[in-house]
Amino acid sequence: MGTPEFAVSSLQKLVESGSNVVAVVTAPDKPAGRGLQLTPSPVKQYALSQGIPVLQPEKLKNPDFLEELRSYQADLQVVVAFRMLPEVVWNMPPKGTFNLHASLLPQYRGAAPINWAIINGETQTGVTTFFLQHEIDTGQIIFQETEPIHEDDTVGTLYERLMQKGAALVVKTAQAVQDGNYPQIPQPEIEELKSAPKIFKETCQIQWTQSASAIRNFVRGLSPYPTAWTTLNGKICKVYKVSVANQESSERETGDFVTDNKSFLHFKTGDGWLAIEELQLEGKKRMGIEEFLRGAKL
């Protein structure tokens, strides 16, 4: 059960490992592109290429869907980047339902764990497989593996590594469950739990009163998608890459910028300056700062 590209890697590894994947459950086709053509999810596209039956329920409690799901008599259900399942679904197979989550649970429960780990300046994250139960992301842990977060990682680079590491962990977990030899570790009680709520456009606005390092982490944690943004000359400006800058001028308010209109654009932060290195102004393409300044005088 999964929808985006992140889930394809796990499905592919299960198929390649010889697991008998009897069916795939994914989101209904959605309009996409300029013509708003109905487009299948990445998971559906891969499943069809492998001749695997695909179920696309609008509602997971629909009796017809439940009857069809039961007809496949699956021993185990694997969930990767899907939606919340009702108990009637996750409790169906005799060996249970496990989920792959892109954090070291119990930290970063929620919809956007990769983004928030970078935004919060973490130096390590990982992947966890766990059995589903009522409360989201709270079930007993089966396996975990750590992954370092590098200084220049973006959500894009870290996503790729966790996708591959997670896929390998899914295969390991499915094999262990099949063999009946696997741990079930209750999630530890931790005083300072960090959450990973869904990210919306308003969440992505840069707050220039923050420190330069905090804003740099914020930009990395939203690049290349959904992207941090600010306003520049009254227009929305997406910011993909920044670095801490040395700038003499201190007679500035936070959020003010200075530029030579050739090679640099520096913004005043709560404790210093940031250099914008890659950006995209409303109605323009994404570009490096020098190319941008050649076409836009600020």
GIPE-V452275 format. One record per residue. N is the residue number from 1. RES is the residue in one letter. SS is DSSP state (H for helix, E for strand, - for the rest). Layout:
n:N res:RES ss:SS
n:N res:RES ss:SS
This chain:
n:1 res:M ss:-
n:2 res:G ss:E
n:3 res:T ss:-
n:4 res:P ss:-
n:5 res:E ss:H
n:6 res:F ss:H
n:7 res:A ss:H
n:8 res:V ss:H
n:9 res:S ss:H
n:10 res:S ss:H
n:11 res:L ss:H
n:12 res:Q ss:H
n:13 res:K ss:H
n:14 res:L ss:H
n:15 res:V ss:H
n:16 res:E ss:H
n:17 res:S ss:-
n:18 res:G ss:-
n:19 res:S ss:-
n:20 res:N ss:-
n:21 res:V ss:-
n:22 res:V ss:-
n:23 res:A ss:-
n:24 res:V ss:E
n:25 res:V ss:E
n:26 res:T ss:-
n:27 res:A ss:-
n:28 res:P ss:-
n:29 res:D ss:-
n:30 res:K ss:E
n:31 res:P ss:E
n:32 res:A ss:E
n:33 res:G ss:-
n:34 res:R ss:-
n:35 res:G ss:-
n:36 res:L ss:-
n:37 res:Q ss:E
n:38 res:L ss:E
n:39 res:T ss:E
n:40 res:P ss:-
n:41 res:S ss:-
n:42 res:P ss:H
n:43 res:V ss:H
n:44 res:K ss:H
n:45 res:Q ss:H
n:46 res:Y ss:H
n:47 res:A ss:H
n:48 res:L ss:H
n:49 res:S ss:H
n:50 res:Q ss:-
n:51 res:G ss:-
n:52 res:I ss:-
n:53 res:P ss:-
n:54 res:V ss:E
n:55 res:L ss:E
n:56 res:Q ss:-
n:57 res:P ss:-
n:58 res:E ss:-
n:59 res:K ss:-
n:60 res:L ss:-
n:61 res:K ss:-
n:62 res:N ss:-
n:63 res:P ss:H
n:64 res:D ss:H
n:65 res:F ss:H
n:66 res:L ss:H
n:67 res:E ss:H
n:68 res:E ss:H
n:69 res:L ss:H
n:70 res:R ss:H
n:71 res:S ss:H
n:72 res:Y ss:-
n:73 res:Q ss:-
n:74 res:A ss:-
n:75 res:D ss:-
n:76 res:L ss:-
n:77 res:Q ss:E
n:78 res:V ss:E
n:79 res:V ss:E
n:80 res:V ss:E
n:81 res:A ss:-
n:82 res:F ss:-
n:83 res:R ss:-
n:84 res:M ss:-
n:85 res:L ss:-
n:86 res:P ss:-
n:87 res:E ss:H
n:88 res:V ss:H
n:89 res:V ss:H
n:90 res:W ss:H
n:91 res:N ss:-
n:92 res:M ss:-
n:93 res:P ss:-
n:94 res:P ss:-
n:95 res:K ss:-
n:96 res:G ss:-
n:97 res:T ss:E
n:98 res:F ss:E
n:99 res:N ss:E
n:100 res:L ss:E
n:101 res:H ss:E
n:102 res:A ss:-
n:103 res:S ss:-
n:104 res:L ss:-
n:105 res:L ss:-
n:106 res:P ss:-
n:107 res:Q ss:-
n:108 res:Y ss:-
n:109 res:R ss:E
n:110 res:G ss:-
n:111 res:A ss:-
n:112 res:A ss:-
n:113 res:P ss:H
n:114 res:I ss:H
n:115 res:N ss:H
n:116 res:W ss:H
n:117 res:A ss:H
n:118 res:I ss:H
n:119 res:I ss:H
n:120 res:N ss:-
n:121 res:G ss:-
n:122 res:E ss:-
n:123 res:T ss:-
n:124 res:Q ss:E
n:125 res:T ss:E
n:126 res:G ss:E
n:127 res:V ss:E
n:128 res:T ss:E
n:129 res:T ss:E
n:130 res:F ss:E
n:131 res:F ss:E
n:132 res:L ss:-
n:133 res:Q ss:-
n:134 res:H ss:-
n:135 res:E ss:-
n:136 res:I ss:-
n:137 res:D ss:-
n:138 res:T ss:-
n:139 res:G ss:-
n:140 res:Q ss:-
n:141 res:I ss:E
n:142 res:I ss:E
n:143 res:F ss:E
n:144 res:Q ss:E
n:145 res:E ss:E
n:146 res:T ss:E
n:147 res:E ss:E
n:148 res:P ss:E
n:149 res:I ss:-
n:150 res:H ss:-
n:151 res:E ss:-
n:152 res:D ss:-
n:153 res:D ss:-
n:154 res:T ss:-
n:155 res:V ss:H
n:156 res:G ss:H
n:157 res:T ss:H
n:158 res:L ss:H
n:159 res:Y ss:H
n:160 res:E ss:H
n:161 res:R ss:H
n:162 res:L ss:H
n:163 res:M ss:H
n:164 res:Q ss:H
n:165 res:K ss:H
n:166 res:G ss:H
n:167 res:A ss:H
n:168 res:A ss:H
n:169 res:L ss:H
n:170 res:V ss:H
n:171 res:V ss:H
n:172 res:K ss:H
n:173 res:T ss:H
n:174 res:A ss:H
n:175 res:Q ss:H
n:176 res:A ss:H
n:177 res:V ss:H
n:178 res:Q ss:H
n:179 res:D ss:H
n:180 res:G ss:-
n:181 res:N ss:-
n:182 res:Y ss:-
n:183 res:P ss:-
n:184 res:Q ss:-
n:185 res:I ss:E
n:186 res:P ss:-
n:187 res:Q ss:-
n:188 res:P ss:-
n:189 res:E ss:-
n:190 res:I ss:-
n:191 res:E ss:-
n:192 res:E ss:-
n:193 res:L ss:-
n:194 res:K ss:-
n:195 res:S ss:E
n:196 res:A ss:-
n:197 res:P ss:-
n:198 res:K ss:-
n:199 res:I ss:-
n:200 res:F ss:-
n:201 res:K ss:H
n:202 res:E ss:H
n:203 res:T ss:H
n:204 res:C ss:H
n:205 res:Q ss:E
n:206 res:I ss:-
n:207 res:Q ss:-
n:208 res:W ss:-
n:209 res:T ss:-
n:210 res:Q ss:-
n:211 res:S ss:-
n:212 res:A ss:H
n:213 res:S ss:H
n:214 res:A ss:H
n:215 res:I ss:H
n:216 res:R ss:H
n:217 res:N ss:H
n:218 res:F ss:H
n:219 res:V ss:H
n:220 res:R ss:H
n:221 res:G ss:-
n:222 res:L ss:-
n:223 res:S ss:-
n:224 res:P ss:-
n:225 res:Y ss:-
n:226 res:P ss:-
n:227 res:T ss:-
n:228 res:A ss:E
n:229 res:W ss:E
n:230 res:T ss:E
n:231 res:T ss:E
n:232 res:L ss:E
n:233 res:N ss:-
n:234 res:G ss:-
n:235 res:K ss:E
n:236 res:I ss:E
n:237 res:C ss:E
n:238 res:K ss:E
n:239 res:V ss:E
n:240 res:Y ss:E
n:241 res:K ss:E
n:242 res:V ss:E
n:243 res:S ss:E
n:244 res:V ss:E
n:245 res:A ss:E
n:246 res:N ss:-
n:247 res:Q ss:-
n:248 res:E ss:-
n:249 res:S ss:-
n:250 res:S ss:-
n:251 res:E ss:-
n:252 res:R ss:-
n:253 res:E ss:-
n:254 res:T ss:-
n:255 res:G ss:-
n:256 res:D ss:-
n:257 res:F ss:E
n:258 res:V ss:E
n:259 res:T ss:E
n:260 res:D ss:-
n:261 res:N ss:-
n:262 res:K ss:-
n:263 res:S ss:-
n:264 res:F ss:-
n:265 res:L ss:E
n:266 res:H ss:E
n:267 res:F ss:E
n:268 res:K ss:E
n:269 res:T ss:-
n:270 res:G ss:-
n:271 res:D ss:-
n:272 res:G ss:-
n:273 res:W ss:E
n:274 res:L ss:E
n:275 res:A ss:E
n:276 res:I ss:E
n:277 res:E ss:E
n:278 res:E ss:E
n:279 res:L ss:E
n:280 res:Q ss:E
n:281 res:L ss:E
n:282 res:E ss:-
n:283 res:G ss:-
n:284 res:K ss:-
n:285 res:K ss:-
n:286 res:R ss:-
n:287 res:M ss:E
n:288 res:G ss:E
n:289 res:I ss:H
n:290 res:E ss:H
n:291 res:E ss:H
n:292 res:F ss:H
n:293 res:L ss:H
n:294 res:R ss:H
n:295 res:G ss:H
n:296 res:A ss:-
n:297 res:K ss:-
n:298 res:L ss:-
